[in-house]
Amino acid sequence: WNIASSTISALGSSVAGGSVIALTLDAARGTLYVGGSFASAGGVSGINNLAQWNIASSTWSAVGGGVSYGRVNALAIRRPACAAGDVPTDASTATCTPCLPGEYVKDYGGNGRECLSCPKNTANTATLSATLAQCVPCAPGTGTITAGSTTCAQCTAGTYADVAGAGCKACPAGTSSAAVGATAASTCTPCATGTAQPLSGKTSCDPCALGTSTSSPGGTICVACPANAFTPQAGEQCYACGALQGGGWYRAATAAAGQTWGVACAKCPKGTASTASDTTACDDCGAGQYADATGMTECSSCPAGTAVATNGSVALADCVICGTGRTSAASSGACSDCPTGTFGGAAVNPICAPCPANTFGDETKMQACKACPPGAASP
């Protein structure tokens, strides 16, 4: 019977000298076995009640010596009785073949078996593996790329396996890991602020370009710094002018979002200082102070015995020496005369000294005390 054409046709010249009682098909070998009570098939004599039709060659042939003691009433394909871990290879020769490493036997009952690959993230190094249970789950930190593996490999950098048999998982976006064979998700370290990683399974984070950053650790994308905030260099967070150094800088111009540190940030000029993180101008040094370098966070004090009255002094030399008979405290804007009873004999007098014994000072601004007249004394 031809299914495609829905027609019946003979198998060659068919059997002769009797009748067909039983049929069975061995699809694996492409052979139809015919049994009954007949003497020949397709002109082949000596059949003795049992013949085989080869589908590929469309020819009849005997099956051994046939059955000479009576008619054949039933037929069945005999499969070899394979041991555990083997599968049938050839029904006619009753041979069996062991499953290879990385495989196991799938048993369908009635000795119907086949070798199947061990599932992904399991491994089996032995032959004759009779059951799926012999495909051992990969340990934490390991996995396989495909099914049918004989060994488990360590998870590559950027991945981890925290459960046996679950396989290697990629570290999520915003994290990275350089560890090989990692067994926990905690090995996936969040990207530091100023770096980002938009992809999963990566071994490092990428530094943000100048003028961009991330707002917190674990960033997946770099964004432009807000207005009046900048990055000193690639891979750092956004700062206002002076915030990173603790002061000494000012915003020289209003900057658009995404501009870099050097575009609008400038050091405080000499004669000024600032501790503010974001200011548009630094403060002038006051009277009695000076700043002799740029980027100062505080002004230096004029030493005692000197003074400067103006603001914005840029050098120590701007601190004027008070001279003899005069003094000043540190950071003074003006000098003062030594009071009576004291003197200042040097050009720079941090303090006015008391007149020594048997001398006196009856005037201010004295360079030296006067000696007591004969017959007089002073403590």
Phi, psi and chi 1 to 4 in degrees:
 res  aa     phi    psi   chi1   chi2   chi3   chi4
   1 TRP       -  120.7  174.2 -104.8      -      -
   2 ASN   -95.2  113.4 -173.2  -56.6      -      -
   3 ILE   -64.4  -39.5  -62.8  175.0      -      -
   4 ALA   -66.5  -42.1      -      -      -      -
   5 SER   -99.9   -6.5   62.1      -      -      -
   6 SER    54.8   47.5  -61.5      -      -      -
   7 THR  -130.6  152.7   57.4      -      -      -
   8 ILE  -103.7  136.3  -67.8  178.4      -      -
   9 SER  -143.1  158.5   59.2      -      -      -
  10 ALA   -75.6  152.5      -      -      -      -
  11 LEU   -89.5   93.7  -60.1  179.4      -      -
  12 GLY    65.0 -137.7      -      -      -      -
  13 SER   -94.5    9.1   55.6      -      -      -
  14 SER    63.0 -169.1 -167.1      -      -      -
  15 VAL   -88.1  158.8  -59.4      -      -      -
  16 ALA  -139.7  153.0      -      -      -      -
  17 GLY    79.9   27.7      -      -      -      -
  18 GLY   162.7 -151.0      -      -      -      -
  19 SER  -137.4  158.5   60.2      -      -      -
  20 VAL   -94.0  129.8  174.1      -      -      -
  21 ILE  -112.0  -35.2  -60.2  174.0      -      -
  22 ALA  -135.5  145.0      -      -      -      -
  23 LEU  -132.7  147.6  -61.7  170.1      -      -
  24 THR  -152.4  143.2 -171.6      -      -      -
  25 LEU  -110.9  128.6  175.3   66.3      -      -
  26 ASP  -102.0   89.6 -172.8  -12.5      -      -
  27 ALA   -63.4  -31.6      -      -      -      -
  28 ALA   -63.4  -35.6      -      -      -      -
  29 ARG  -100.7   -3.3  -60.0 -176.6   66.5 -147.0
  30 GLY    67.5   40.0      -      -      -      -
  31 THR  -129.8  135.1  -58.6      -      -      -
  32 LEU  -106.5  122.7  175.3   67.6      -      -
  33 TYR   -96.2  135.6  -65.8   95.3      -      -
  34 VAL  -125.4  129.6  178.4      -      -      -
  35 GLY  -129.7  156.0      -      -      -      -
  36 GLY   165.3 -135.0      -      -      -      -
  37 SER  -132.3   92.2  175.7      -      -      -
  38 PHE  -155.0  161.4   48.2   86.3      -      -
  39 ALA  -105.2  -23.8      -      -      -      -
  40 SER  -148.6  166.6   64.8      -      -      -
  41 ALA  -149.0  125.2      -      -      -      -
  42 GLY    60.8   28.9      -      -      -      -
  43 GLY    83.9   -2.1      -      -      -      -
  44 VAL   -88.2  118.1  178.8      -      -      -
  45 SER   -89.6  172.7   59.6      -      -      -
  46 GLY    71.9   25.1      -      -      -      -
  47 ILE   -71.6  -40.3  -69.4  -64.4      -      -
  48 ASN    55.2   56.5  -69.8  -26.9      -      -
  49 ASN    75.0    2.1  -53.6  -42.5      -      -
  50 LEU  -146.8  123.3 -177.9   61.5      -      -
  51 ALA  -139.0  166.7      -      -      -      -
  52 GLN  -132.8  138.3   57.5 -177.1  -19.5      -
  53 TRP  -108.3  119.1  170.6 -103.0      -      -
  54 ASN   -86.5  115.4 -172.6  -68.1      -      -
  55 ILE   -67.0  -37.8  -62.5  172.2      -      -
  56 ALA   -68.2  -43.1      -      -      -      -
  57 SER   -96.6   -7.7   63.2      -      -      -
  58 SER    54.2   49.7  -62.8      -      -      -
  59 THR  -132.4  151.8   57.3      -      -      -
  60 TRP   -97.1  149.9  -73.6  100.2      -      -
  61 SER  -154.4  162.7   60.3      -      -      -
  62 ALA   -76.7  156.4      -      -      -      -
  63 VAL  -106.0   95.9  180.0      -      -      -
  64 GLY    61.0 -134.2      -      -      -      -
  65 GLY   -96.0    9.3      -      -      -      -
  66 GLY    72.1 -159.5      -      -      -      -
  67 VAL  -122.5  107.8  178.5      -      -      -
  68 SER   -93.9   -9.5   58.1      -      -      -
  69 TYR   -98.8    7.9   51.6   80.1      -      -
  70 GLY   158.5  177.0      -      -      -      -
  71 ARG   -76.3  159.6   69.6 -177.7 -173.9 -177.9
  72 VAL   -97.8  120.7  175.1      -      -      -
  73 ASN   -99.1  -19.5  -66.7  -48.0      -      -
  74 ALA  -154.4  153.2      -      -      -      -
  75 LEU  -135.3  149.1  -69.1  170.6      -      -
  76 ALA  -152.2  149.0      -      -      -      -
  77 ILE   -83.6  124.7  -57.0  -62.7      -      -
  78 ARG   -92.8  120.0  177.4 -174.8  178.1  -86.3
  79 ARG   -91.1  148.7  -58.0  -65.7 -177.9 -172.1
  80 PRO   -67.0  146.4   22.6  -32.5      -      -
  81 ALA   -84.1   92.4      -      -      -      -
  82 CYS   -84.6  149.4  -62.9      -      -      -
  83 ALA   -72.1  165.5      -      -      -      -
  84 ALA   -57.7  132.8      -      -      -      -
  85 GLY    92.1   -6.5      -      -      -      -
  86 ASP  -108.7  158.4  -76.4   -8.0      -      -
  87 VAL  -128.8  150.8  -65.0      -      -      -
  88 PRO   -62.2  139.9  -18.4   31.0      -      -
  89 THR  -107.6  -48.7  -56.1      -      -      -
  90 ASP  -144.7  115.7 -168.2  -36.5      -      -
  91 ALA   -63.0  -34.0      -      -      -      -
  92 SER   -71.4  -29.6   64.0      -      -      -
  93 THR  -104.4   -2.4   58.6      -      -      -
  94 ALA    53.8   42.9      -      -      -      -
  95 THR  -100.3  156.1   57.4      -      -      -
  96 CYS  -129.0  153.4  -62.0      -      -      -
  97 THR  -127.1  134.2  -59.5      -      -      -
  98 PRO   -74.4  146.9   27.2  -34.9      -      -
  99 CYS   -68.9  146.2  -68.5      -      -      -
 100 LEU   -81.5  163.3  -61.4  174.6      -      -
 101 PRO   -53.8  140.5  -27.8   36.2      -      -
 102 GLY    88.4    2.0      -      -      -      -
 103 GLU  -125.7  167.9  -62.4  179.0  -26.9      -
 104 TYR  -146.1  165.0   71.9   98.9      -      -
 105 VAL   -89.5  126.4  172.7      -      -      -
 106 LYS   -98.7  114.3  175.3   66.7  173.7  178.8
 107 ASP  -100.8  121.2 -165.4  -25.7      -      -
 108 TYR   -99.1    4.3  -62.8  101.6      -      -
 109 GLY    89.8  156.2      -      -      -      -
 110 GLY    61.9   31.2      -      -      -      -
 111 ASN    63.8   18.0 -150.1   34.2      -      -
 112 GLY   -88.3  112.6      -      -      -      -
 113 ARG  -138.7  160.9  -58.6  173.8  179.9  176.9
 114 GLU  -152.1  157.1   64.9  175.5  -34.3      -
 115 CYS   -88.2  128.1  -65.2      -      -      -
 116 LEU  -119.3  153.4  -63.2  179.1      -      -
 117 SER   -72.2  140.6  -64.2      -      -      -
 118 CYS   -59.6  142.5  -73.6      -      -      -
 119 PRO   -60.6  159.3  -19.8   31.3      -      -
 120 LYS   -57.3  142.3 -173.7  178.8  177.9 -179.4
 121 ASN    71.1   21.4  -63.4  -44.5      -      -
 122 THR  -130.4  164.6   68.2      -      -      -
 123 ALA  -148.1  153.9      -      -      -      -
 124 ASN  -150.0  121.4  176.5   17.5      -      -
 125 THR   -97.1   -9.0   58.8      -      -      -
 126 ALA   -97.7  154.6      -      -      -      -
 127 THR   -87.2  172.6   55.6      -      -      -
 128 LEU    58.7   38.1  -60.9  174.5      -      -
 129 SER   -82.9  111.9  -63.7      -      -      -
 130 ALA   -82.3  -23.6      -      -      -      -
 131 THR  -139.0  163.5   64.6      -      -      -
 132 LEU   -61.1  -28.2  175.6   60.5      -      -
 133 ALA   -61.6  -19.6      -      -      -      -
 134 GLN   -82.9   -3.6  -70.5  173.7  -79.0      -
 135 CYS   -86.9  103.0  -61.9      -      -      -
 136 VAL   -83.2  129.8 -179.8      -      -      -
 137 PRO   -59.6  140.0  -23.2   33.7      -      -
 138 CYS   -64.9  141.0  -66.4      -      -      -
 139 ALA   -68.7  159.9      -      -      -      -
 140 PRO   -52.3  141.1  -28.4   37.0      -      -
 141 GLY    88.4   -0.3      -      -      -      -
 142 THR  -136.9  167.4   65.8      -      -      -
 143 GLY  -173.6 -176.6      -      -      -      -
 144 THR  -127.5  156.4   67.4      -      -      -
 145 ILE   -84.6  -35.9  -61.7  175.0      -      -
 146 THR  -132.1  171.1   61.5      -      -      -
 147 ALA   -74.5  164.0      -      -      -      -
 148 GLY    76.1   30.5      -      -      -      -
 149 SER   -90.7  151.6  -62.9      -      -      -
 150 THR   -99.6  -18.4   58.2      -      -      -
 151 THR  -141.2  156.1   58.0      -      -      -
 152 CYS   -98.8  138.8  -61.5      -      -      -
 153 ALA  -106.0  151.0      -      -      -      -
 154 GLN   -61.9  142.6  -76.9 -170.0  -49.6      -
 155 CYS   -61.2  136.2  -65.7      -      -      -
 156 THR   -74.1  164.0   57.9      -      -      -
 157 ALA   -56.0  139.0      -      -      -      -
 158 GLY    93.3   -1.7      -      -      -      -
 159 THR  -134.3  169.1   66.2      -      -      -
 160 TYR  -155.5  159.1   68.3   96.1      -      -
 161 ALA  -135.6  108.5      -      -      -      -
 162 ASP   -97.4   -6.8   52.9   -5.5      -      -
 163 VAL  -131.7  135.6  177.5      -      -      -
 164 ALA   -60.0  132.5      -      -      -      -
 165 GLY    79.4   -2.5      -      -      -      -
 166 ALA   -87.3  -16.2      -      -      -      -
 167 GLY    85.5  170.4      -      -      -      -
 168 CYS   -81.1  129.6  -58.7      -      -      -
 169 LYS  -107.1  145.4  -52.1  169.3 -171.8  174.9
 170 ALA   -77.1  138.6      -      -      -      -
 171 CYS   -60.7  139.7  -71.7      -      -      -
 172 PRO   -69.9  163.0   23.7  -32.1      -      -
 173 ALA   -56.8  145.7      -      -      -      -
 174 GLY    89.2    0.4      -      -      -      -
 175 THR  -135.4  171.0   69.1      -      -      -
 176 SER  -154.5  161.8   67.8      -      -      -
 177 SER  -154.1  132.1  173.5      -      -      -
 178 ALA   -99.4   -0.4      -      -      -      -
 179 ALA   -75.4  139.7      -      -      -      -
 180 VAL  -102.8  134.3  175.8      -      -      -
 181 GLY    75.0   29.2      -      -      -      -
 182 ALA   -65.8  141.5      -      -      -      -
 183 THR  -113.2    2.9   59.0      -      -      -
 184 ALA  -145.1  150.2      -      -      -      -
 185 ALA   -66.3  -21.3      -      -      -      -
 186 SER   -66.3  -15.0   58.5      -      -      -
 187 THR   -73.8  -14.5   57.8      -      -      -
 188 CYS   -82.0  102.1  -58.5      -      -      -
 189 THR   -87.1  130.7  -54.6      -      -      -
 190 PRO   -60.0  142.2  -23.9   34.6      -      -
 191 CYS   -62.0  136.9  -64.1      -      -      -
 192 ALA   -66.3  155.0      -      -      -      -
 193 THR   -57.6  130.6  -58.3      -      -      -
 194 GLY   100.4   -5.0      -      -      -      -
 195 THR  -130.7  161.1   66.9      -      -      -
 196 ALA  -151.9  158.8      -      -      -      -
 197 GLN  -145.9  107.3 -178.0   48.7 -101.9      -
 198 PRO   -79.2  -13.8   28.2  -33.8      -      -
 199 LEU  -108.1  159.2  -55.5  176.1      -      -
 200 SER   -92.9  160.5   60.1      -      -      -
 201 GLY    72.4   31.1      -      -      -      -
 202 LYS  -104.4  156.1  -68.4  -60.7 -179.0  177.5
 203 THR   -95.9   -9.4   59.4      -      -      -
 204 SER  -156.4  164.9   62.4      -      -      -
 205 CYS  -104.0  152.5  -61.3      -      -      -
 206 ASP   -96.7  133.9  -59.1  -37.2      -      -
 207 PRO   -67.8  139.8   22.9  -32.1      -      -
 208 CYS   -70.2  146.6  -65.8      -      -      -
 209 ALA   -69.1  161.8      -      -      -      -
 210 LEU   -53.7  136.8  -81.3  169.0      -      -
 211 GLY    85.1   -0.6      -      -      -      -
 212 THR  -131.6  159.9   67.8      -      -      -
 213 SER  -166.6 -173.4 -171.3      -      -      -
 214 THR  -117.6  155.2   56.3      -      -      -
 215 SER   -82.4  -18.3   59.7      -      -      -
 216 SER  -160.9  168.6   60.9      -      -      -
 217 PRO   -61.5  153.2  -24.2   34.6      -      -
 218 GLY    84.9   22.4      -      -      -      -
 219 GLY   -73.8  147.1      -      -      -      -
 220 THR  -107.4  -13.5   59.4      -      -      -
 221 ILE  -150.8  143.1 -172.3  170.8      -      -
 222 CYS   -89.3  139.3  -58.2      -      -      -
 223 VAL  -125.0  158.1  -63.5      -      -      -
 224 ALA   -62.7  140.3      -      -      -      -
 225 CYS   -60.8  146.3  -67.2      -      -      -
 226 PRO   -65.5  168.4   22.3  -32.1      -      -
 227 ALA   -55.2  137.7      -      -      -      -
 228 ASN    66.2   24.0  -59.6  -34.7      -      -
 229 ALA  -131.5  148.9      -      -      -      -
 230 PHE  -145.4  165.5  -42.3   90.4      -      -
 231 THR  -112.9  126.7   52.4      -      -      -
 232 PRO   -61.5  -36.9  -21.7   33.4      -      -
 233 GLN  -156.3  169.3   58.0 -173.1   14.1      -
 234 ALA   -59.6  143.0      -      -      -      -
 235 GLY    84.1   13.6      -      -      -      -
 236 GLU  -117.6  166.2  -66.1 -163.6   10.3      -
 237 GLN   -80.4  167.9   67.2 -173.5   76.8      -
 238 CYS   -80.4  136.6  -59.5      -      -      -
 239 TYR  -129.5  152.8  -65.1   95.2      -      -
 240 ALA   -76.0  159.1      -      -      -      -
 241 CYS   -55.1  127.6  -70.2      -      -      -
 242 GLY    87.9  -14.0      -      -      -      -
 243 ALA   -65.8  -38.0      -      -      -      -
 244 LEU   -69.8  -41.1 -178.7   61.6      -      -
 245 GLN   -87.7   -5.9  -66.8   88.1  -11.3      -
 246 GLY    82.4   17.7      -      -      -      -
 247 GLY   123.1 -173.4      -      -      -      -
 248 GLY    86.9    3.3      -      -      -      -
 249 TRP  -128.7  159.1  -68.1   70.1      -      -
 250 TYR  -141.8  159.9   73.2  101.0      -      -
 251 ARG   -87.7  108.1 -179.4  159.7   39.7   87.5
 252 ALA   -77.2  -20.7      -      -      -      -
 253 ALA  -152.4  153.6      -      -      -      -
 254 THR   -71.9  122.7  -60.4      -      -      -
 255 ALA  -105.9  142.4      -      -      -      -
 256 ALA   -75.0  162.8      -      -      -      -
 257 ALA   -59.1  138.8      -      -      -      -
 258 GLY    90.6   -2.5      -      -      -      -
 259 GLN   -75.7  155.9  -75.7 -167.5  -71.4      -
 260 THR   -92.6  168.0   58.5      -      -      -
 261 TRP   -53.0  -47.5 -172.2  -82.5      -      -
 262 GLY   -71.8  -10.2      -      -      -      -
 263 VAL   -73.1  -43.3  170.8      -      -      -
 264 ALA  -129.1   -3.2      -      -      -      -
 265 CYS   -98.7  136.1  -67.7      -      -      -
 266 ALA  -137.9  150.9      -      -      -      -
 267 LYS   -71.9  147.2  -71.4 -175.8  176.7 -178.4
 268 CYS   -58.7  132.9  -67.3      -      -      -
 269 PRO   -71.2  167.3   24.4  -31.3      -      -
 270 LYS   -56.6  145.4  -68.4 -178.7  178.8 -178.6
 271 GLY    86.8    0.7      -      -      -      -
 272 THR  -136.2  167.2   67.4      -      -      -
 273 ALA  -158.5  161.5      -      -      -      -
 274 SER  -159.9  142.0  175.7      -      -      -
 275 THR  -111.3    2.1   56.7      -      -      -
 276 ALA   -74.8  148.7      -      -      -      -
 277 SER   -80.3  -27.6   63.1      -      -      -
 278 ASP  -146.7  104.7 -177.3   36.1      -      -
 279 THR  -139.3  154.2 -177.7      -      -      -
 280 THR   -94.2   -4.8   56.3      -      -      -
 281 ALA  -157.8  145.9      -      -      -      -
 282 CYS   -89.4  157.4  -59.9      -      -      -
 283 ASP   -85.3  135.1  -60.3  -37.8      -      -
 284 ASP   -63.8  143.4  -74.2  -22.1      -      -
 285 CYS   -65.3  137.8  -65.8      -      -      -
 286 GLY   -80.3  179.9      -      -      -      -
 287 ALA   -57.9  139.3      -      -      -      -
 288 GLY    83.6    8.2      -      -      -      -
 289 GLN  -135.2  165.1  -63.1  178.6  -39.6      -
 290 TYR  -155.5  160.8   66.6   95.3      -      -
 291 ALA  -136.3  108.6      -      -      -      -
 292 ASP   -96.7   10.9   57.4   -1.6      -      -
 293 ALA  -141.7  160.5      -      -      -      -
 294 THR   -82.3  159.6   60.2      -      -      -
 295 GLY    74.0   26.2      -      -      -      -
 296 MET   -80.4  139.6  -60.3  -73.3  -73.8      -
 297 THR   -92.7  -18.5   57.5      -      -      -
 298 GLU  -151.4  154.5   61.2 -179.5   15.9      -
 299 CYS   -85.2  151.8  -61.2      -      -      -
 300 SER   -85.7  152.1  -59.6      -      -      -
 301 SER   -91.0  139.9  -62.0      -      -      -
 302 CYS   -64.5  138.2  -72.8      -      -      -
 303 PRO   -64.2  157.7  -16.8   29.8      -      -
 304 ALA   -58.7  140.2      -      -      -      -
 305 GLY    92.1    0.1      -      -      -      -
 306 THR  -133.2  168.1   67.9      -      -      -
 307 ALA  -161.8  155.0      -      -      -      -
 308 VAL  -141.0  131.9   61.2      -      -      -
 309 ALA   -90.8  -24.0      -      -      -      -
 310 THR   -90.5  160.9   57.3      -      -      -
 311 ASN   -88.8  157.4  -64.4  -26.8      -      -
 312 GLY    78.1   26.6      -      -      -      -
 313 SER   -66.4  142.3  -64.0      -      -      -
 314 VAL  -112.7    0.2  -61.8      -      -      -
 315 ALA  -154.6  158.9      -      -      -      -
 316 LEU   -62.0  -31.6  175.4   61.1      -      -
 317 ALA   -64.0  -18.4      -      -      -      -
 318 ASP   -72.2  -16.5  -67.6  -24.1      -      -
 319 CYS   -79.7  108.5  -59.5      -      -      -
 320 VAL   -79.9  133.5  179.6      -      -      -
 321 ILE   -67.8  133.9  -65.3  173.6      -      -
 322 CYS   -69.4  -35.0  -68.6      -      -      -
 323 GLY    91.5  176.0      -      -      -      -
 324 THR   -64.8  144.8   56.7      -      -      -
 325 GLY    76.1    5.2      -      -      -      -
 326 ARG  -133.1  160.3  -51.0 -164.7   77.4 -160.9
 327 THR  -152.1  170.3 -171.9      -      -      -
 328 SER  -162.4  152.6   70.6      -      -      -
 329 ALA   -81.2  167.1      -      -      -      -
 330 ALA   -60.6  148.2      -      -      -      -
 331 SER    64.0   32.2  -61.6      -      -      -
 332 SER   -90.8  146.5  -67.3      -      -      -
 333 GLY   -92.2   -9.5      -      -      -      -
 334 ALA  -155.2  155.5      -      -      -      -
 335 CYS   -92.8  160.3  -61.7      -      -      -
 336 SER  -131.7  152.3   58.6      -      -      -
 337 ASP   -72.0  145.8  -65.4  -20.5      -      -
 338 CYS   -64.7  134.9  -69.5      -      -      -
 339 PRO   -74.2  169.5   26.7  -33.6      -      -
 340 THR   -58.9  147.1   56.8      -      -      -
 341 GLY    85.1    0.9      -      -      -      -
 342 THR  -134.4  169.8   66.5      -      -      -
 343 PHE  -149.5  161.6   73.0   99.9      -      -
 344 GLY  -133.6   98.1      -      -      -      -
 345 GLY   -86.7  -13.1      -      -      -      -
 346 ALA  -102.8  167.9      -      -      -      -
 347 ALA   -68.7  -35.2      -      -      -      -
 348 VAL  -116.2  113.3  178.3      -      -      -
 349 ASN  -118.6   99.7  -61.8  -67.2      -      -
 350 PRO   -58.3  -33.2  -23.9   34.6      -      -
 351 ILE  -141.5  160.6   60.2  171.0      -      -
 352 CYS   -91.9  127.2  -65.5      -      -      -
 353 ALA   -83.8  144.6      -      -      -      -
 354 PRO   -65.5  146.9  -14.9   27.0      -      -
 355 CYS   -62.4  136.5  -70.5      -      -      -
 356 PRO   -71.4  175.4   23.8  -30.4      -      -
 357 ALA   -58.5  143.4      -      -      -      -
 358 ASN    65.5   21.2  -60.9  -42.4      -      -
 359 THR  -132.1  166.8   65.8      -      -      -
 360 PHE  -150.5  160.8   68.4   98.1      -      -
 361 GLY  -131.2  107.1      -      -      -      -
 362 ASP  -101.0    9.7   57.7   -9.2      -      -
 363 GLU  -134.2  163.8  -60.1  176.3   48.0      -
 364 THR   -87.8  164.8   61.6      -      -      -
 365 LYS    59.9   38.0 -162.3 -179.4  177.7 -178.9
 366 MET   -85.4  138.3  -66.3 -173.8   66.7      -
 367 GLN   -83.5  -26.7  -60.6  179.2   30.3      -
 368 ALA  -152.4  152.2      -      -      -      -
 369 CYS   -83.5  156.3  -64.8      -      -      -
 370 LYS   -89.7  147.2  -58.5  174.1 -178.3  178.5
 371 ALA   -74.3  144.1      -      -      -      -
 372 CYS   -67.0  143.4  -68.8      -      -      -
 373 PRO   -65.5  162.0   16.0  -20.9      -      -
 374 PRO   -54.7  136.7  -25.2   34.1      -      -
 375 GLY    83.4   -1.0      -      -      -      -
 376 ALA  -117.6  156.8      -      -      -      -
 377 ALA  -148.1  163.2      -      -      -      -
 378 SER  -139.0  149.8   66.6      -      -      -
 379 PRO   -66.9      -   21.1  -28.9      -      -
